[in-house]
Amino acid sequence: MAEGDSPTVARRRVRMALREAREAAGYTQLEVAEEMEWSLSKVIRIENGDVSIAPNDLKPLLSYLQVKDRVRIAELVEDAKVARTRQRRAWYQTPEHREHLTDPLRKLIEFEAEATFIHYYSVFHVPGPLQLPEYSTALIETWSEEIPPEQIKFRLAARKLRHEAVVARAGSLKITALLDESVFRRTVGGPAVLKSQLQELLRASELGLLRVRMIGFDAEVPMSYNAGFDILFLGADGDLSSAVMYRETGTTDEILEDVAIGKANASGPPPPGPVARHYDRYQKLWNAADNEDDTIAFIERRIRELG
């Protein structure tokens, strides 16, 4: 366990280790539940990170999963203790937010509070935590016929709190945003709203919080087939063992994590997981996009054009 780790990070490390060990041993979640005399839902909730496992439950589970390294076992037990440390209930854990925010979104917000690096890719709009309230309101109102008013209210409140939290972490958090040129041209909420939003991006850049690059319309690079995704690192940037990805797919959203398990085949090691593939794609697009200086200059021109 790394010194100073939060319960969120420690809990994730335990559940990922358990999932990897279970899959390496070839057991299903149902088989684990039957062996431990637990309900299947308990196993699922532990692996999903919805609950923390007690250290006294962890030891026999590790034995069943054939984890024998004493140092590794001691580390996971310590992590399990940290994971169960009582924390002040966060705003997104209140009953009203649980009702109106999806489970993946609430997990994303929890990870945002612990992330050291966040990488945003977006084709249609400024990423959520970088949005000003006026921009968020105009954007979400386009879905007013599909989203109930009460849910819109809580989503907007959540987005505002996420923005404030991200800005407050300038210095300890680093963000990159890779945005399509249309994001800077699409007048969400009208020219005045977009102008304020672009000025906010410049402010985040000046704070040292944000590095932003634009994929121009004339860029000779294949775009990602995803309209947008977020990749968060809870440890070192590029350390995929600490990476979490969030993406929205139509009317649903999801959290993805790569499990470090798999068998090599005749052609080599197992294929990379979805987070690794998206991160590799992000890096290629980042390198092919306009650099930060050119992007900032473009943003400044757009601000002047908007009056």
C-alpha positions, -999 to +999 in steps of 0.1 A: +000+000+000+013+034-009+015+059+020-014+083+021-037+063-001-073+071+003-101+045+010-112+049-027-078+039-041-073+011-015-107-004-022-101-003-059-067-021-055-083-048-034-113-055-058-091-055-089-067-080-072-096-102-062-111-101-097-077-109-113-071-138-089-105-152-095-102-151-132-066-165-130-079-194-109-107-200-134-136-195-109-169-178-116-184-153-092-211-179-084-185-205-075-168-180-052-201-172-036-209-208-029-175-216-015-176-186+008-212-191+017-221-156+005-248-144-018-239-139-054-248-102-051-222-098-023-194-110-046-206-088-074-208-058-052-173-064-038-158-067-073-177-037-085-165-016-056-200-010-042-189-023-008-156-030+009-146-065+020-137-070+057-101-081+064-114-113+081-133-122+050-104-113+027-079-138+042-100-170+035-110-157+001-074-152-009-066-187+002-095-201-019-083-180-049-048-195-045-030-163-036-001-176-015+025-148-015+026-136+021+038-101+013+010-097-013-015-110+012-003-086+039-005-057+015-041-065+005-052-070+041-038-035+049-055-021+019-088-037+030-084-020+064-078+014+047-108+008+024-131+005+054-119+038+070-149+059+077-150+090+055-173+120+056-202+112+032-196+130+000-223+151-017-228+125-045-235+098-020-266+115-006-300+098-013-312+124-038-280+122-059-281+084-058-316+087-072-308+111-100-272+102-110-262+069-126-240+045-107-211+049-133-213+086-130-212+086-092-181+063-094-166+086-119-170+116-095-154+095-067-124+087-090-122+124-101-115+134-065-085+110-063-071+112-099-037+127-105-041+129-143-073+131-164-074+129-202-106+140-220-115+133-256-146+150-270-161+156-304-192+175-296-188+196-265-165+208-237-160+180-212-183+181-181-159+192-153-145+220-175-179+234-182-193+267-168-229+264-154-243+285-183-228+262-209-239+231-190-275+244-188-277+252-225-262+218-234-284+197-212-316+216-221-313+201-256-323+168-239-352+183-219-377+162-238-359+130-227-347+138-192-371+146-164-368+182-149-357+169-115-330+148-130-318+178-150-316+199-118-294+174-101-272+168-131-265+205-135-258+208-098-234+179-100-216+193-130-211+227-112-197+209-081-174+188-103-161+219-120-154+236-087-136+205-074-114+203-104-104+239-103-097+237-066-072+209-073-050+230-097-015+221-088-021+185-077-042+175-108-032+177-144-057+176-173-054+172-210-083+178-233-083+167-269-112+184-287-126+185-322-126+219-339-164+219-339-163+221-300-148+256-304-172+267-331-205+253-319-223+282-302-239+262-274-262+287-255-253+315-280-221+335-287-219+350-252-221+317-234-195+301-257-172+331-253-173+328-215-167+290-218-137+295-240-123+321-216-127+296-188-106+271-208-079+298-211-081+304-173-076+267-166-046+267-189-031+297-172-036+279-138-015+251-151-045+228-147-052+222-184-033+214-216-056+215-246-052+205-282-076+208-312-082+183-340-088+207-369-113+200-397-083+197-420-064+172-398-053+142-418-059+117-390-086+091-385-109+102-357-118+079-329-152+061-334-162+073-299-178+107-295-160+111-262-144+093-233-125+102-201-094+083-189-083+089-153-051+078-137-052+073-099-014+068-099+013+078-124+003+091-158+004+062-182+003+035-155-026+014-168-029-006-136-043+026-121-064+037-150-102+040-151-122+050-182-157+065-184-177+068-215-213+075-225-228+052-252-261+067-264-285+067-234-262+047-211-228+052-195-202+029-181-169+026-162-143+004-177-111-010-162-086-034-176-080-066-157-043-076-158-050-112-166-050-133-197-032-161-214-007-157-242-016-173-275+005-187-303+010-152-317+021-135-284+007-119-253-030-114-246-045-084-265-048-051-246-080-042-228-104-014-238-087+012-215-053+004-230-067+006-265-084+039-259-053+054-242-031+044-271-057+059-296-057+091-275-020+094-276-019+090-313-046+116-318-029+140-293+004+138-313-014+144-346-035+174-333-026+211-333-001+218-305-011+237-274+003+271-286-016+269-319-048+258-301-046+286-275-041+311-304-072+296-321-093+299-289-082+336-286-093+343-322-126+326-315-132+348-284-125+379-305-149+367-332-176+361-307-175+398-297 
